[in-house]
Amino acid sequence: MVVRRGDSLWAVAARHLGRGADDVEVLHAWPRWWHTNRDVIGDDPDRLQPGTVLRVPSGADESGTETTARHVRTAGVGR
């Protein structure tokens, strides 16, 4: 994934997870993006440079689904 002007790791993770992702899912995902790409991002996760190519963290499939952090929404089931 290529960093766009104005991107944050939060925005990158949210974009990769897709429209259905909630804040908790993004909260768990963005640090994985940093740790996977720390060699190109550096020690400050808030300093992304436009044009930087980021690797998708392991555990996230190509469709954008976080295979380890997604949860099933069951609100209202059985009521």
C-alpha positions as a printed Julia matrix, in Angstrom:
79×3 Matrix{Float64}:
   0.0     0.0    0.0
   1.33    3.44  -0.89
   1.15    6.28   1.65
  -0.89    9.24   0.4
  -0.4    12.87   1.4
  -2.08   13.42   4.77
  -2.18    9.7    5.64
  -1.68    8.36   9.13
  -1.18    4.73  10.07
  -4.73    4.86  11.42
  -5.97    5.91   7.95
  -3.87    3.26   6.2
  -5.15    0.51   8.51
  -8.76    1.69   8.19
  -8.52    1.84   4.39
  -7.09   -1.67   4.29
  -9.75   -3.06   6.65
 -12.56   -1.55   4.58
 -15.74    0.38   5.26
 -17.12   -2.1    7.77
 -14.22   -1.72  10.2
 -14.94   -0.07  13.51
 -12.58    2.0   15.66
 -11.62   -0.95  17.85
 -10.5    -2.96  14.83
  -8.43   -0.04  13.52
  -7.01    0.53  17.02
  -5.66   -3.03  17.0
  -4.49   -2.93  13.38
  -2.46    0.28  13.06
   0.39   -0.78  15.43
   0.85   -3.93  13.34
   1.32   -1.72  10.28
   4.0     0.24  12.15
   5.87   -2.8   13.42
   5.78   -4.45   9.99
   7.06   -1.29   8.3
   9.24    0.28  10.98
  12.28   -0.06   8.75
  10.75    2.41   6.24
   8.69    4.52   8.69
  11.24    4.89  11.47
  10.76    5.27  15.21
   7.91    7.8   14.98
   4.68    6.27  13.64
   3.28    9.79  13.09
   5.9    10.64  10.46
   4.7     8.99   7.26
   6.13   10.23   3.98
   3.87   10.31   0.89
   4.94    7.73  -1.65
   6.33    5.31   0.93
   5.38    1.74   0.05
   4.13   -0.2    3.08
   3.98   -3.96   3.4
   0.7    -5.49   4.57
   1.17   -7.01   8.04
   1.02  -10.78   8.3
  -2.4   -11.93   9.45
  -4.2    -9.55   7.1
  -5.34  -11.18   3.89
  -5.31   -9.46   0.51
  -9.02   -8.64   0.7
  -8.29   -6.36   3.65
  -9.76   -8.63   6.3
  -7.83   -8.77   9.53
  -7.86  -12.49  10.1
  -6.91  -12.25  13.77
  -8.67   -9.09  14.95
 -12.12   -9.18  13.36
 -15.05   -9.95  15.59
 -18.56  -11.1   14.91
 -21.23   -8.5   15.49
 -24.15  -10.17  17.23
 -25.99   -7.22  18.7
 -29.67   -7.89  18.77
 -29.4   -11.6   18.04
 -31.9   -13.6   20.03
 -33.82  -10.57  21.25
